[in-house]
């Protein structure tokens, strides 16, 4: 379990491809604190640290991870967001993040708004149905608030605002239109949809259902 608050920006040292899988080594500063089998979120995807040295750690990526994330495109020198698992009893500053990437989205546009940067992104259907105004979404491991959502048939356009602090602590300001990012929808929304879809005589969950039962 993670919070979506980036702990550090690491740099890919090497990528060793073997068949359909590959091992990635990422340089970072917290390797002295790692324990065997510890989980680390890399650009929002949860991986197990299998080995490490004084300067970085290694993890193995399977075909499933490569198919569902942007990891297949990394190479030596790529900068990635890193977060270790949340500690029980600590502050939950972002939202509940599992590190299980749902899909890859695309940056559509960006523009300056005051002292921040407003990003417009396109989410595929598996993420779009969980997006709500002022809800939460994880973009490449960063917990962000959804500003607005605009349905668009096969996917949804949505916006997020990157404030100066987030910009200095992450790689998000490097993103330009056309860039691809890892997306994870809010786990609470997933469970609500799953539970209601299975117990409402096939009615499913939609705006009309929520209105009928006093939720909208």
C-alpha positions in Angstrom: 0.0 0.0 0.0 1.3 3.5 -0.9 0.1 7.0 -0.6 1.0 8.5 -3.9 3.5 11.0 -2.3 6.7 10.6 -4.2 9.6 9.9 -1.9 12.4 10.4 -4.4 13.1 10.6 -8.1 15.5 7.8 -9.1 17.4 7.2 -12.3 17.5 4.0 -14.3 21.0 2.6 -14.3 20.5 -0.4 -16.5 17.9 -2.6 -18.2 18.8 -6.3 -18.7 16.3 -7.9 -21.1 15.9 -11.7 -21.0 13.2 -13.1 -23.2 9.8 -11.6 -22.3 11.0 -10.2 -19.0 13.7 -7.9 -17.8 15.5 -6.7 -14.8 15.8 -3.0 -14.1 18.4 -1.4 -11.7 17.4 2.1 -10.4 19.8 4.4 -8.6 18.4 6.0 -5.4 19.4 7.1 -1.9 17.4 4.8 0.4 19.0 1.4 -0.3 20.5 1.2 3.1 17.0 1.0 4.6 15.6 -1.7 2.2 14.7 -5.2 3.5 14.5 -8.4 1.5 11.3 -8.6 -0.6 10.3 -5.0 0.1 7.9 -3.3 -2.2 8.8 -0.1 -4.0 6.4 1.8 -6.3 8.2 2.8 -9.5 6.3 5.4 -11.5 3.2 4.0 -9.7 3.8 0.3 -10.4 4.6 -1.9 -7.4 7.7 -4.1 -7.7 9.7 -6.2 -5.3 13.3 -5.2 -4.6 15.3 -8.3 -5.3 18.8 -7.0 -4.7 20.6 -3.7 -4.1 23.9 -2.1 -3.5 25.0 1.2 -2.0 23.6 3.2 -4.9 20.5 1.5 -6.1 18.2 -1.5 -6.2 17.1 -4.1 -8.8 13.6 -5.5 -9.6 12.2 -7.9 -12.1 9.4 -6.9 -14.5 7.1 -9.6 -16.0 5.2 -9.5 -19.3 2.1 -8.4 -17.4 3.8 -5.4 -16.0 5.3 -4.5 -19.4 1.9 -4.8 -21.1 0.0 -2.6 -18.6 2.6 0.1 -17.8 5.0 2.5 -19.5 7.9 0.5 -18.1 8.7 -1.2 -21.4 9.9 2.2 -22.7 12.5 2.9 -20.0 16.2 2.8 -20.6 19.4 3.9 -18.8 19.0 7.5 -17.8 15.2 7.5 -17.5 14.0 9.3 -14.4 11.3 7.5 -12.4 9.2 8.3 -9.3 9.9 6.1 -6.3 7.9 5.5 -3.1 8.4 2.8 -0.5 5.3 1.2 1.1 3.4 3.3 3.6 4.0 2.6 7.3 1.1 1.8 9.5 0.5 4.6 11.9 1.9 7.2 9.6 0.1 10.1 8.0 -1.8 9.4 4.8 -1.1 12.6 2.9 -2.3 11.4 -0.5 -4.8 8.6 -0.9 -4.9 4.8 -0.8 -2.7 3.6 -3.7 -2.0 -0.1 -4.4 0.7 0.3 -7.0 -1.4 -1.8 -9.4 -1.5 0.2 -12.6 -4.9 0.0 -14.4 -4.0 1.4 -17.8 -1.7 3.8 -19.6 -3.1 7.3 -20.4 -2.0 10.1 -22.7 -1.1 13.7 -22.1 -3.3 15.8 -24.4 -2.4 19.4 -23.5 -0.8 21.5 -20.8 -1.0 25.2 -20.1 0.1 27.7 -17.4 -2.6 28.7 -14.9 -1.5 31.1 -12.3 1.5 29.6 -10.6 0.6 26.1 -11.6 0.4 23.9 -14.7 -2.9 22.5 -15.8 -2.6 19.1 -17.6 -5.3 17.6 -19.7 -5.1 13.8 -20.1 -7.0 11.1 -21.8 -7.9 8.0 -19.8 -9.0 4.7 -21.3 -12.4 3.2 -20.3 -11.0 1.0 -17.5 -9.9 4.1 -15.6 -12.3 6.7 -17.0 -15.4 5.2 -15.4 -13.9 5.8 -11.9 -13.0 9.5 -12.5 -15.1 12.1 -10.7 -14.6 15.8 -10.2 -12.4 16.4 -7.1 -11.8 12.7 -6.7 -8.3 11.1 -6.7 -6.2 9.5 -9.4 -2.6 8.3 -9.4 -0.5 9.5 -12.4 2.9 7.8 -12.6 2.8 7.1 -8.9 1.7 10.7 -7.9 -1.5 11.1 -6.0 -3.5 14.0 -7.6 -6.9 15.6 -7.4 -9.1 15.4 -10.5 -10.1 18.9 -11.4 -12.7 18.2 -14.1 -13.9 15.2 -16.1 -15.3 15.4 -19.7 -16.7 12.1 -21.0 -15.6 11.3 -24.5 -17.1 8.0 -25.6 -14.3 5.4 -25.5 -12.4 7.3 -22.8 -12.5 10.5 -20.8 -10.6 13.7 -20.9 -9.8 14.9 -17.4 -7.6 17.7 -15.9 -5.2 17.9 -13.0 -3.3 20.9 -11.6 0.4 20.6 -10.8 1.2 23.1 -8.1 4.8 24.4 -7.7 5.7 22.0 -4.8 4.6 18.9 -6.7 6.4 20.2 -9.7 9.7 20.4 -7.9 9.4 17.0 -6.2 8.3 15.0 -9.3 9.0 14.6 -13.0 5.5 15.7 -14.1 6.6 19.1 -15.4 8.7 17.2 -18.0 5.6 15.8 -19.6 4.5 17.2 -22.9 1.5 16.5 -25.2 1.8 12.9 -26.5 3.6 11.6 -23.4 2.2 8.3 -21.9 1.7 7.9 -18.2 0.7 5.1 -15.8 -2.8 5.5 -14.3 -4.4 3.9 -11.2 -8.0 4.6 -10.4 -9.2 5.1 -6.8 -9.5 1.7 -5.1 -12.6 2.8 -3.2 -14.5 3.5 -6.5 -13.5 0.1 -7.7 -14.9 -1.7 -4.7 -18.1 0.3 -4.8 -18.7 -0.5 -8.4 -17.9 -4.2 -7.8 -20.2 -4.6 -4.8 -23.2 -2.7 -6.3 -22.9 -4.4 -9.7 -23.1 -7.8 -8.1 -26.2 -7.1 -5.9 -28.5 -4.9 -7.8 -30.2 -7.4 -10.2 -27.9 -6.5 -13.0 -28.8 -2.8 -12.9 -25.2 -1.8 -12.5 -24.0 1.5 -11.2 -24.9 4.7 -13.1 -26.0 8.2 -12.3 -29.7 7.2 -12.3 -29.1 4.4 -9.8 -27.2 6.8 -7.5 -29.9 9.4 -7.7 -32.6 6.9 -7.0 -30.8 5.8 -3.8 -30.0 9.3 -2.6 -26.3 9.5 -3.6 -26.6 12.1 -6.3 
